[in-house]
Amino acid sequence: MKKNEKIKLVALGGVGENGKNMFAVEVDEDIFVIDAGLMYPQNEMLGIDIVVPDITYLKQNEERVKGIFLTHGHEDHIGGLSFFLRELNVPVYTTRLTAELAKEKMKEQDFKGQVRFEIITSKSVLKFGSASVSFFKVNHSIPDSIAIVIHTSEGAIVHTGDFKFDQTAGDLYKPGYAEMAKLGERGVLCLLSDSTDADKPGYSTSDSVVTEELTNAFLRTKGRIIATVFATDLNRIQHIFDAAAKANRKIAVMGKNLQVILNIALKHGYIDIQEDILVSFQEIQGREKNETIILTTGNKGEPVEALHRMARKNHKQVNIGDGDTILFAASSLLGGEVFVGKTIDMLYRLGASVLTGNKTFNSSNHGSQEELKFMINILKPKFFIPIHGEYRVLKPHAQLAEKCGVLPQNIHIPEQGEMMEIKDGKLRTSGKVPAGNVLIDGSGIGDVGNIVLRDRKLLSQDGILTVVVTLNKQERKISAGPEIITRGFVYVRESEQLLEEAANRVKDIVEKSISKDSFDWTGIKQDIRDTLNQFLYEKTKRRPMILPIIMEVKTPRNKDTK
C-alpha cells in the first residue's frame, strides 16, 4: 500500500450532543464522510423542524470528497442526507435497506435531485486513490447495520456506527466477529466508537429475553393491546410479531411512516411475518379485543406522538379507554421524557394499563460498558476516539478505553469541528473547521440563526407591542394614532389605563420630534423603544418586543382648473 502522508479526523456532528451524526476522515487528498444525520430541535429552538450539521468544510473541499458512507438507516444517521446532497454532488455508499430508507426519507423531505447510491455489503471492498474501504456487520436494532473501515498505510481506522453485542442475535443481526478479530490481529490504528450507553454498567438486554417477556405479557393481558415503537426499530417490531404469533393475536399497523418502512422491510426480506398475523384496521375491529394488537408510531417515526393523540381523543381511528393495555416498546427520545410522563399520566386517568418502566420492553439497542470493552479488546486500537453522545457518556467511554489498555495520551474526546491529526505516531489537534447547527424551518435551510431564535424566545416570554403613528410632515402634526396593539403582553380589557398612558408618552415623543427643523425617522423610533421599554418594565416587570411603525401622509395640493 502506498504510504499515506496525511491522516486527519473531523467530527462534524454527533459529539457533545445526541443526533446529527457526521464524521469526516481525511487520508492524503481524499475525504471520506461517514453518516449524514439529523437531530430534532431542543426546547430553546422555537419553531425549528430539524437540525443538521454545518458542512461548510465539505463544500469548500467538494472535489476531494469521495463519498458519503452510511452505517445504518436511523434518522440520526441518514436524515440530513437530502440537505447535504443539495450542496454536494457525491456518491452514497451503503447497504440495501439503508439505501431504501434513505430514499424514502429524501422523498419525504421533497428532494428533487439525482442521487447515485452504490449498494455495498459487509463483504465489499472499495479502492480509492489514497485508501481502501471495507465493512463488517454490527448488531443494532435495524438490519444491514455496518461498521466502516478505512485502510491506510499506518493501519485501519474503524468507525463502529451504532452497535451492541447479543449472543442470541439472529442471522440478520449477527455481527462480524471474524472480520473484527482479523482487524485486531493486523492492528487497528484508530477506533471511533459508539458511546450512547457508555455510562451503563454490564450488558444490554438480550433479544431472546425481550421476545420471551413480550410473549408472557401478551398472554396474561386481557383486552386490547396498543404497542408503540420507533418506526425504524425493525428488531423490536420483529419481537412484537413473534410474540403475537405465540399469543394468537392479530396485529394492525397504524401510521403512514410505519407502514411504509414495514413494506420496505417485507419487500426486501428484512422482517419475517406470518401471513395471517398482519391484518387491516377494519378487520381487527370485528375481533375480540383480547385477540388484537395495534402497532403504532408518530408522524416522524418517534413512538409517542400518535399515542398522545389517542389519549386526547384526537385520533381519527383509535381512542384509548378503560381496559386497554399500552406497551411502550421503545425508550423515549432524549429530552422527551416530560412529554412521555404526561402521556402516561393521561393513559392511567383513562383507565388503561401501561407496560412501561420495564427495561426489557424498551431495552437499549446500544452496547453497555462490557460490550464497549469487548469492541476495544477485539480491535486493539492504538488510538481511541469516543463518538455519538453527550460529553457525559464520551468521558466514561474514554475511561473504559484506558482500563482496556489504551494509553491515556492516545485517547481524545473531540469537540465539534476539531481537526485531529495522526502523525509521527501521535494523535494531536491541528486546528478547527466550521461546524455547528444548521436549522431547518419549513422550506428554509439555515436562514434561521441565533438572532431569529432570540427574537422568538423574547416573543414567547413577554409578547409583542406594536405602536402605529401616522404623521403629516408638511403640517407638522399627527394625523392618526398613536395606536397600540399587543399580543402576548397584557390582557387589553384590563390594561386600558396602562396602554393609554403608553400612547400618551409616544405622542409626546412624536410631537417634540416633528416640531424640530430636521426629522430623523430612525431616531424617533429608537426614542419610542427606549421610553416604552423603561415605562412598561417599571409598571409590569416585563420587556415585550416593541415595534414602532411610523407612516407619512401628504396634504394634497389644490390644482387650478381651466
C-alpha positions in Angstrom: 0.0 0.0 0.0 1.2 3.5 -0.9 2.4 5.3 2.2 0.0 7.9 3.4 1.4 11.3 4.3 -1.6 12.8 6.0 -4.4 11.3 8.2 -6.9 13.7 9.7 -10.2 13.2 11.5 -13.0 15.7 12.0 -16.2 15.4 14.0 -18.8 17.5 12.1 -21.6 16.3 14.4 -22.7 13.7 16.9 -20.2 14.6 19.7 -21.3 16.6 22.7 -24.9 16.0 21.6 -27.4 13.3 20.7 -28.1 13.1 16.9 -26.9 14.7 13.7 -24.0 12.2 13.5 -21.4 13.0 10.8 -17.7 12.3 10.8 -15.0 13.0 8.1 -11.8 11.0 7.7 -9.2 12.7 5.5 -6.4 10.5 4.0 -3.9 12.5 1.9 -6.2 14.3 -0.5 -9.2 12.1 -0.2 -12.1 12.8 2.3 -14.4 10.0 3.4 -17.7 11.2 5.0 -19.4 8.8 7.5 -23.1 9.3 8.1 -25.3 12.3 7.4 -27.7 12.5 10.3 -30.3 15.0 11.7 -31.3 16.0 15.3 -34.7 17.0 16.4 -34.7 20.5 18.0 -34.1 21.2 21.6 -36.6 23.2 23.7 -35.0 26.6 23.1 -35.1 26.1 19.3 -38.6 27.5 18.9 -40.4 26.7 15.7 -37.4 24.7 14.3 -38.3 21.4 12.5 -34.9 19.7 12.4 -31.2 20.4 12.9 -28.4 19.2 10.6 -24.6 19.6 10.7 -22.8 22.5 9.1 -21.0 21.1 6.0 -19.1 24.3 5.0 -15.8 22.4 5.2 -17.1 19.7 2.8 -18.4 22.3 0.4 -15.1 24.1 0.4 -13.4 20.7 -0.5 -16.1 19.1 -2.6 -13.7 17.8 -5.3 -11.8 15.8 -2.6 -14.9 14.2 -1.1 -15.0 10.6 -2.3 -18.5 9.8 -1.0 -20.8 9.6 2.0 -20.8 6.2 3.7 -23.9 5.4 5.8 -23.7 3.0 8.7 -27.4 2.2 9.1 -30.9 3.5 8.4 -31.8 5.6 11.5 -32.7 9.2 11.1 -29.9 10.4 13.3 -27.5 8.9 10.7 -29.4 9.4 7.4 -31.9 12.2 8.0 -29.7 15.0 6.8 -28.7 13.4 3.5 -31.1 15.2 1.3 -30.0 18.6 2.6 -26.3 17.8 2.0 -26.8 16.4 -1.5 -28.4 19.7 -2.4 -24.9 21.1 -1.9 -22.6 18.2 -2.7 -22.5 16.1 -5.8 -21.0 12.9 -4.4 -22.0 9.2 -4.4 -23.6 7.5 -1.4 -22.2 4.1 -0.3 -24.4 1.9 1.9 -26.4 -1.3 2.3 -29.6 -2.2 0.5 -32.0 -1.5 3.4 -30.3 1.7 4.5 -30.4 3.0 0.9 -34.2 2.2 0.6 -34.9 4.0 3.9 -32.7 7.0 2.8 -34.6 7.3 -0.5 -37.9 7.3 1.4 -36.7 9.9 3.8 -35.4 12.1 0.9 -38.8 11.8 -0.8 -40.5 12.9 2.4 -38.2 15.9 2.5 -39.1 16.8 -1.1 -35.7 16.2 -2.6 -35.8 16.7 -6.4 -32.2 16.0 -7.3 -30.4 12.9 -8.6 -28.5 10.6 -6.2 -26.0 7.9 -7.0 -26.5 5.1 -4.5 -23.8 2.5 -4.6 -25.0 -0.6 -2.8 -22.4 -2.5 -0.8 -22.4 -5.5 1.6 -20.3 -6.4 4.6 -18.0 -8.3 2.2 -17.4 -5.3 -0.2 -14.0 -3.7 -0.6 -13.8 -0.3 -2.3 -10.4 1.0 -3.6 -9.7 4.7 -3.8 -6.5 6.7 -4.6 -5.3 7.0 -1.0 -7.0 4.2 0.8 -9.4 1.3 0.6 -12.7 0.9 2.5 -14.2 -2.3 3.8 -17.1 -3.1 6.1 -18.3 -5.5 8.8 -21.7 -6.2 10.2 -22.7 -4.9 13.6 -25.6 -5.8 15.8 -28.1 -3.0 16.2 -31.9 -2.6 16.2 -32.1 -2.5 12.4 -30.7 -4.9 9.8 -27.9 -4.1 7.4 -26.1 -2.1 10.1 -22.4 -1.9 9.3 -19.1 -0.5 10.6 -16.9 1.4 8.2 -13.2 0.5 8.0 -10.8 2.9 6.2 -7.4 1.1 5.5 -4.4 3.3 5.4 -0.6 2.5 5.3 -0.5 3.3 9.0 -3.3 0.9 9.9 -7.1 0.8 9.8 -9.5 3.5 11.0 -12.7 1.8 12.3 -16.0 3.7 12.7 -18.4 1.3 14.5 -21.7 3.1 13.8 -24.3 2.1 16.5 -23.8 -1.3 18.0 -24.3 -3.8 20.8 -23.3 -7.5 21.2 -26.1 -10.0 21.6 -25.1 -13.7 21.7 -28.6 -14.8 20.7 -28.9 -12.4 17.7 -30.4 -13.9 14.5 -28.6 -14.0 11.1 -29.8 -10.6 10.1 -28.4 -9.0 13.2 -25.3 -11.2 13.9 -22.1 -9.1 14.0 -19.0 -9.9 12.0 -16.8 -11.4 14.8 -14.4 -13.0 12.4 -13.8 -9.7 10.5 -13.3 -7.9 13.7 -10.8 -10.4 15.0 -8.8 -10.2 11.8 -8.7 -6.4 12.0 -7.5 -6.7 15.6 -4.7 -9.1 14.6 -3.4 -6.8 11.9 -3.6 -3.8 14.2 -6.2 -1.0 14.2 -4.8 2.5 14.1 -7.8 4.3 15.5 -11.2 3.3 16.8 -14.2 5.7 16.6 -16.8 4.0 18.8 -20.5 4.5 19.7 -20.8 6.0 23.2 -24.5 6.2 23.7 -24.7 3.8 26.7 -21.1 4.2 27.9 -22.4 5.2 31.4 -24.4 2.0 31.9 -22.6 -1.0 33.5 -23.0 -4.6 32.5 -24.6 -5.8 29.3 -27.6 -4.7 27.3 -30.7 -6.9 27.4 -30.6 -9.9 25.0 -33.2 -10.2 22.2 -34.3 -13.7 23.4 -35.3 -12.2 26.8 -37.3 -9.5 25.0 -39.3 -11.9 22.9 -40.0 -14.1 26.0 -41.1 -11.2 28.2 -43.3 -9.8 25.4 -45.0 -13.2 24.9 -45.7 -13.6 28.6 -47.1 -10.0 28.7 -49.4 -10.7 25.7 -50.6 -14.0 27.1 -51.5 -12.6 30.5 -53.1 -9.3 29.2 -56.8 -9.2 28.9 -58.3 -6.8 26.3 -56.7 -4.8 23.5 -53.0 -4.1 23.4 -51.7 -0.9 21.8 -47.9 -1.1 21.3 -45.8 1.9 20.3 -42.4 1.7 18.7 -39.8 3.6 16.7 -40.8 3.1 13.0 -37.2 2.0 12.1 -36.7 -0.3 15.1 -37.3 -3.4 13.0 -35.7 -5.7 15.6 -38.3 -4.7 18.2 -41.1 -4.8 15.6 -40.0 -8.4 14.8 -40.1 -9.3 18.5 -43.7 -8.0 18.7 -44.8 -10.0 15.7 -43.1 -13.1 17.1 -44.7 -12.7 20.5 -48.1 -12.0 18.9 -47.9 -15.3 16.9 -47.2 -17.2 20.1 -50.1 -15.5 21.9 -52.5 -15.9 19.0 -53.1 -12.2 18.5 -53.5 -10.3 15.2 -51.7 -7.1 14.5 -53.0 -4.0 12.7 -50.3 -1.4 11.8 -51.3 2.3 12.1 -49.3 5.3 10.9 -48.2 6.0 7.4 -44.5 6.2 8.3 -44.5 2.8 10.0 -46.5 1.2 7.1 -44.0 2.5 4.5 -41.0 1.2 6.4 -42.7 -2.1 7.1 -43.5 -2.5 3.4 -39.8 -1.8 2.5 -38.6 -4.4 5.1 -41.1 -7.0 3.9 -40.3 -6.4 0.2 -36.5 -7.0 0.7 -36.8 -9.8 3.3 -35.6 -7.9 6.4 -38.6 -8.9 8.5 -40.3 -12.3 8.9 -44.1 -12.1 9.5 -46.7 -14.9 9.3 -49.2 -14.1 6.6 -52.3 -14.4 8.9 -50.8 -12.2 11.7 -50.9 -8.9 9.9 -54.5 -7.6 9.3 -56.1 -4.3 8.4 -57.6 -2.0 10.9 -61.1 -2.7 9.6 -60.5 -6.5 10.0 -59.3 -6.1 13.6 -62.4 -4.1 14.6 -64.5 -7.3 14.2 -62.4 -9.4 16.5 -62.4 -9.9 20.3 -60.2 -7.3 21.9 -58.1 -9.9 23.7 -57.1 -11.2 20.2 -55.8 -7.9 18.9 -52.7 -5.7 18.9 -52.5 -2.2 17.4 -48.9 -1.3 16.4 -48.4 2.4 16.1 -45.8 5.2 15.9 -45.7 9.0 15.5 -45.6 11.1 12.2 -41.8 11.3 12.4 -41.4 7.7 13.3 -41.0 8.5 17.0 -43.0 6.4 19.5 -45.3 8.7 21.5 -47.0 11.3 19.3 -49.8 9.1 17.9 -50.4 7.6 21.4 -50.8 11.1 22.8 -53.4 11.9 20.2 -55.3 8.7 21.1 -55.2 9.6 24.8 -56.6 13.1 24.0 -59.4 11.6 21.8 -57.9 13.4 18.8 -57.0 10.4 16.7 -59.1 9.6 13.6 -59.4 5.9 14.3 -58.4 4.9 17.8 -59.4 6.3 21.2 -57.9 4.7 24.3 -60.3 3.7 27.1 -60.8 1.5 30.1 -59.5 -2.0 29.7 -56.8 -1.1 27.1 -53.2 -2.0 27.7 -50.4 0.2 26.4 -47.0 -1.2 25.7 -44.1 1.2 25.4 -41.7 -0.9 23.3 -39.2 1.9 22.8 -37.2 4.3 25.0 -38.3 7.9 24.9 -36.3 10.4 22.8 -33.7 12.2 24.9 -35.4 15.5 26.0 -38.9 14.0 25.6 -39.2 12.4 29.0 -41.6 15.1 30.2 -43.9 14.6 27.2 -43.8 10.8 27.8 -44.6 11.2 31.5 -47.6 13.4 30.8 -48.9 10.9 28.2 -48.6 8.0 30.7 -50.5 10.1 33.3 -53.3 10.7 30.8 -53.4 6.9 30.0 -53.8 6.0 33.6 -56.6 8.6 34.0 -58.4 6.9 31.2 -58.3 3.6 32.9 -55.7 2.0 30.7 -52.9 -0.2 32.0 -49.4 0.7 31.0 -46.5 -1.7 30.4 -43.5 0.6 30.9 -40.6 1.1 33.3 -39.5 -2.4 32.4 -36.1 -2.4 30.8 -37.0 -5.5 28.9 -39.8 -4.0 26.8 -37.8 -0.8 26.0 -34.3 -2.2 26.3 -31.5 -0.2 24.7 -30.1 -1.1 21.3 -26.7 0.3 22.2 -23.9 -1.5 23.9 -23.4 -1.1 27.7 -19.9 -1.0 29.3 -19.0 -4.6 29.0 -19.9 -4.7 25.2 -17.9 -1.5 24.7 -14.9 -3.1 26.4 -15.3 -6.1 24.1 -15.2 -4.0 21.0 -12.0 -2.3 22.3 -10.4 -5.6 23.2 -11.1 -7.4 20.0 -9.9 -4.5 17.8 -6.9 -3.5 20.0 -6.7 0.1 18.7 -3.6 2.3 19.2 -5.7 5.5 19.3 -9.3 5.8 20.6 -11.9 8.5 20.0 -15.4 8.1 21.6 -18.2 9.5 19.4 -22.0 9.5 19.4 -23.3 11.2 22.5 -23.0 14.0 25.0 -19.8 14.6 27.0 -21.4 12.8 30.0 -21.0 9.5 28.0 -17.9 10.3 26.0 -15.9 10.7 29.2 -16.8 7.3 30.7 -16.1 5.7 27.3 -12.7 7.2 27.3 -12.1 5.9 30.8 -13.2 2.4 29.7 -10.6 2.5 26.8 -7.9 3.4 29.3 -8.9 0.4 31.5 -8.6 -1.8 28.4 -5.0 -0.8 27.9 -5.2 2.2 25.5 -2.6 4.7 26.6 -4.1 7.9 28.1 -2.2 10.1 25.6 -3.7 8.1 22.8 -7.3 8.9 23.8 -9.0 12.0 22.8 -12.6 13.3 23.4 -13.3 15.5 20.3 -15.2 18.8 20.1 -17.3 19.6 17.1 -15.2 20.9 14.2 -11.9 20.0 15.9 -9.3 18.7 13.4 -7.4 15.8 14.8 -4.2 14.6 13.0 -2.3 11.3 13.3 1.3 12.0 12.6 4.7 10.5 13.7 2.9 8.0 15.9 0.9 10.6 17.8 -2.7 11.9 17.9 -2.9 15.7 18.2 -5.3 18.5 17.4 -4.4 20.7 14.4 -7.0 23.4 14.1 -10.7 23.9 13.7 -13.1 23.8 10.7 -16.6 25.4 10.6 -19.1 23.2 12.5 -22.3 23.6 14.4 -26.0 23.6 13.7 -27.9 24.4 10.5 -31.5 25.0 11.4 -34.3 23.8 9.1 -37.6 25.7 9.4 -40.2 24.7 6.8 -38.5 25.1 3.4 -35.8 27.4 4.8 -32.4 25.9 5.3 -30.0 27.8 7.5 -32.0 31.1 7.2 -32.9 31.0 10.9 -30.0 31.9 13.1 -29.3 32.9 16.7 -30.9 36.4 16.2 -34.2 34.9 14.9 -34.2 32.4 17.8 -33.5 35.1 20.3 -36.5 37.1 18.9 -38.7 34.1 19.1 -37.7 33.5 22.6 -38.5 37.1 23.6 -41.9 36.8 21.9 -42.6 33.6 23.8 -41.7 35.2 27.1 -43.2 38.7 27.1 -45.0 39.1 23.9 -45.0 42.0 21.4 -46.3 45.6 21.5 -46.7 47.4 18.2 -47.1 51.3 18.1 -48.6 52.8 14.9 -48.4 56.5 14.3 -49.3 58.4 11.1 -47.7 61.8 10.6 -48.2 64.8 8.3 -44.7 66.3 8.0 -45.9 69.3 5.9 -48.4 70.4 8.6 -46.1 69.1 11.4 -48.8 67.2 13.2 -50.0 63.7 14.0 -52.7 62.6 11.5 -53.7 59.4 13.3 -52.7 57.4 16.4 -50.7 56.6 18.3 -52.4 53.2 18.2 -51.0 50.4 20.4 -51.6 46.8 19.5 -50.4 44.0 21.8 -50.1 40.2 21.5 -49.0 38.0 24.4 -48.1 41.0 26.7 -51.2 42.0 28.7 -55.0 41.4 28.6 -56.1 44.6 26.8 -59.5 45.0 28.6 -57.9 45.0 32.0 -54.9 47.2 30.9 -56.6 50.1 29.2 -55.1 52.7 31.5 -51.6 51.3 31.0 -51.9 51.4 27.2 -53.4 54.8 27.2 -50.5 56.2 29.3 -48.1 54.5 27.0 -49.8 56.1 24.0 -49.6 59.5 25.6 -45.8 59.1 26.1 -45.4 58.1 22.4 -47.5 61.2 21.4 -45.2 63.5 23.4 -42.1 62.0 21.8 -43.5 62.3 18.3 -44.8 65.9 18.8 -41.4 67.0 20.1 -39.6 65.4 17.1 -41.8 66.9 14.4 -41.5 70.4 15.9 -37.8 70.4 15.1 -36.4 71.6 11.8 -34.8 68.2 10.9 -36.7 64.9 11.2 -34.9 61.7 12.0 -37.1 58.6 11.4 -34.6 56.2 13.0 -34.1 58.4 16.0 -37.8 58.8 16.7 -38.3 55.0 16.5 -35.4 54.4 18.9 -36.8 57.0 21.4 -40.1 55.3 21.4 -38.5 51.9 22.1 -36.3 53.2 24.9 -39.1 55.2 26.6 -41.7 52.4 26.4 -39.2 49.8 27.4 -38.4 51.6 30.6 -42.0 52.6 31.3 -43.5 49.2 30.7 -40.8 47.4 32.8 -41.5 49.8 35.7 -45.2 49.1 35.5 -45.2 45.3 34.7 -41.7 44.0 35.2 -42.0 42.7 31.6 -40.0 43.5 28.5 -42.2 42.9 25.4 -40.7 43.3 21.9 -41.6 46.9 20.8 -42.1 47.6 17.1 -42.7 51.2 16.2 -44.4 51.8 12.8 -44.4 55.4 11.5 -46.3 56.2 8.4 -46.4 59.5 6.5 -49.3 61.2 4.7 -49.1 64.3 2.5 -51.6 67.1 2.2 -52.9 67.1 -1.4 -52.3 70.3 -3.3 -55.2 72.1 -5.0 -54.8 72.4 -8.8 -56.1 75.3 -10.8 -58.8 74.1 -13.3 -59.5 75.8 -16.7 
